[in-house]
Amino acid sequence: MYHIFLAVVSIVICYKLGDWRNWRKYYSTILFLILSNVVCILLTYNHILWLHETKILNHTFGDLFICITVYPSIVMLFIPNFPKKITKIITHISFYVAIFTMAEFIGLKFGYFTHHNGWSIWLSIIFNYTLFSIVYLHYKKPLYAWIIALLSPHILFFLMRIPYNSIK
C-alpha cells in the first residue's frame, strides 16, 4: 500500500507542478534513471542492499512499480526547476534528497522498506546526492552521465564489498 501511496502522491504533485508540456525534453533522462535502477536491481539481486517490501508485489515488481511511477514524476519536477547559482543548486538537490530520505525513513519505520548487507540511511543520503547530480548531468551532458553510470556499479561493489560472482 505504501508504494501505491508514493506513486499516487508523486503523480498528483507532478500533475499539478510538473512540466508536462515539455515531457519529451525529459524523456531520455527518465529512461536513463529507470534503466540505471533496473541495472542496480539486476546487479544486486543476490546481494540486496535495499528492498521495497510489499505484500502485493515481489521485490522486482515493487522496484519496477516505483521506477515507472515515481521516477518519471520526479524527473519532471526536478529538472525544469533547476537553478543556475551553485548555492541554489545545492539547496535544490538537497530538497529532493530530503524528500527521498524522508520517504525511505517512513518506509523503514513501517516495514515497507528494508536495508541489507551493510546499507544504511546514511549511505542512502550519499547515494541520493549522487543520483540527483547524475540525473541532471544526464539532462545536460548525457555522455558524461553514461560514463559515470558505467563506473558506478564497480565503485558500489568495491565500497560495499559485493563479490562479482554474486551477480545473477
C-alpha positions as CSV (number, residue, x, y, z in Angstrom):
1,M,0.0,0.0,0.0
2,Y,2.9,2.4,0.8
3,H,4.2,2.0,-2.8
4,I,0.8,2.9,-4.2
5,F,0.7,5.9,-1.9
6,L,4.1,7.1,-3.0
7,A,3.2,6.6,-6.7
8,V,-0.2,8.5,-6.3
9,V,1.4,11.4,-4.4
10,S,4.3,11.6,-6.9
11,I,1.9,11.6,-9.9
12,V,-0.5,14.1,-8.3
13,I,2.3,16.5,-7.4
14,C,3.8,16.2,-10.8
15,Y,0.4,16.7,-12.5
16,K,0.0,19.9,-10.5
17,L,3.6,21.3,-10.6
18,G,5.5,19.3,-13.2
19,D,6.4,20.4,-16.7
20,W,4.0,18.1,-18.6
21,R,4.0,20.2,-21.7
22,N,7.7,19.5,-22.3
23,W,7.8,15.9,-21.2
24,R,9.7,14.9,-24.4
25,K,12.6,17.1,-23.3
26,Y,13.0,14.9,-20.2
27,Y,12.1,11.5,-21.7
28,S,15.7,10.3,-22.3
29,T,16.6,11.3,-18.7
30,I,13.6,9.5,-17.4
31,L,14.6,6.3,-19.3
32,F,18.2,6.8,-18.1
33,L,17.0,6.9,-14.4
34,I,14.7,3.9,-14.9
35,L,17.4,1.8,-16.7
36,S,20.0,2.7,-14.0
37,N,17.7,1.5,-11.3
38,V,16.9,-1.7,-13.2
39,V,20.6,-2.4,-13.7
40,C,21.1,-1.9,-10.0
41,I,18.3,-4.3,-9.2
42,L,19.8,-6.9,-11.5
43,L,23.4,-6.5,-10.3
44,T,22.5,-6.7,-6.6
45,Y,19.8,-9.3,-7.0
46,N,21.7,-11.9,-5.0
47,H,23.3,-9.3,-2.6
48,I,20.4,-6.9,-1.9
49,L,21.3,-3.6,-0.4
50,W,17.7,-2.3,0.0
51,L,14.3,-3.7,-0.6
52,H,10.9,-2.3,-1.2
53,E,8.8,-4.6,0.9
54,T,5.3,-5.2,-0.4
55,K,2.7,-8.0,0.1
56,I,1.2,-7.3,-3.3
57,L,4.3,-7.5,-5.5
58,N,7.6,-9.3,-5.2
59,H,10.9,-7.4,-4.8
60,T,11.5,-6.9,-8.6
61,F,8.0,-5.8,-9.4
62,G,7.9,-3.5,-6.4
63,D,11.1,-1.8,-7.6
64,L,9.7,-1.6,-11.2
65,F,6.5,-0.1,-10.0
66,I,8.5,2.7,-8.3
67,C,10.5,3.1,-11.5
68,I,7.6,3.6,-13.8
69,T,5.5,5.8,-11.4
70,V,7.7,7.8,-9.1
71,Y,10.8,8.3,-11.2
72,P,9.2,10.0,-14.2
73,S,7.3,12.3,-11.9
74,I,10.4,13.2,-10.0
75,V,12.4,14.0,-13.2
76,M,9.6,16.3,-14.5
77,L,9.7,18.2,-11.2
78,F,13.4,18.2,-10.6
79,I,14.9,19.3,-13.9
80,P,12.6,22.1,-15.0
81,N,13.1,24.0,-11.8
82,F,16.9,23.5,-11.7
83,P,18.6,26.8,-10.6
84,K,21.7,28.4,-12.0
85,K,23.6,29.6,-8.9
86,I,25.7,27.0,-7.0
87,T,24.2,27.7,-3.6
88,K,20.7,27.3,-5.0
89,I,21.8,24.1,-6.9
90,I,22.9,22.6,-3.6
91,T,19.6,23.6,-1.9
92,H,17.6,22.2,-4.9
93,I,19.4,18.9,-4.8
94,S,19.2,18.8,-1.0
95,F,15.4,19.3,-1.2
96,Y,14.9,16.2,-3.3
97,V,17.4,14.2,-1.3
98,A,15.4,15.2,1.8
99,I,12.2,14.0,0.2
100,F,13.7,10.7,-0.9
101,T,15.3,10.2,2.5
102,M,12.1,11.1,4.4
103,A,10.1,8.6,2.2
104,E,12.7,5.9,2.9
105,F,12.8,6.7,6.6
106,I,9.0,6.4,6.8
107,G,9.1,3.2,4.8
108,L,11.8,1.8,7.2
109,K,9.7,2.7,10.3
110,F,6.6,1.0,8.9
111,G,8.3,-2.0,7.4
112,Y,7.8,-1.1,3.7
113,F,11.5,-0.6,3.1
114,T,14.5,-2.5,4.5
115,H,18.2,-2.2,4.4
116,H,20.5,-5.2,3.9
117,N,24.2,-6.2,3.7
118,G,25.5,-3.1,5.4
119,W,23.3,-0.5,3.7
120,S,22.1,2.4,5.9
121,I,20.1,5.6,5.7
122,W,23.4,7.5,5.7
123,L,24.5,5.6,2.6
124,S,21.1,6.3,1.0
125,I,21.7,10.1,1.6
126,I,25.1,9.9,-0.2
127,F,23.6,7.7,-2.9
128,N,20.7,10.2,-3.4
129,Y,23.0,13.2,-3.7
130,T,24.9,11.2,-6.3
131,L,21.8,10.1,-8.1
132,F,20.3,13.6,-8.4
133,S,23.6,15.0,-9.6
134,I,23.9,12.4,-12.3
135,V,20.3,12.8,-13.3
136,Y,20.9,16.5,-14.0
137,L,24.2,15.7,-15.6
138,H,22.4,13.3,-18.0
139,Y,20.0,16.0,-18.9
140,K,22.8,18.4,-19.8
141,K,25.6,16.1,-20.9
142,P,24.3,12.6,-21.4
143,L,27.6,11.1,-22.5
144,Y,29.3,12.1,-19.2
145,A,26.4,10.7,-17.2
146,W,26.7,7.4,-19.1
147,I,30.4,7.2,-18.3
148,I,29.8,7.7,-14.6
149,A,26.9,5.2,-14.7
150,L,29.2,2.6,-16.2
151,L,31.8,3.2,-13.5
152,S,29.3,3.5,-10.6
153,P,28.5,-0.2,-10.1
154,H,32.2,-1.0,-9.8
155,I,32.6,1.7,-7.1
156,L,29.5,0.4,-5.3
157,F,30.7,-3.2,-5.4
158,F,34.1,-2.1,-4.1
159,L,32.7,0.0,-1.3
160,M,30.0,-2.5,-0.2
161,R,32.3,-5.5,-0.7
162,I,29.9,-7.1,-3.1
163,P,31.6,-10.1,-4.8
164,Y,31.3,-10.0,-8.6
165,N,30.3,-13.7,-8.5
166,S,27.1,-12.7,-6.8
167,I,25.8,-11.1,-10.0
168,K,22.9,-13.0,-11.3
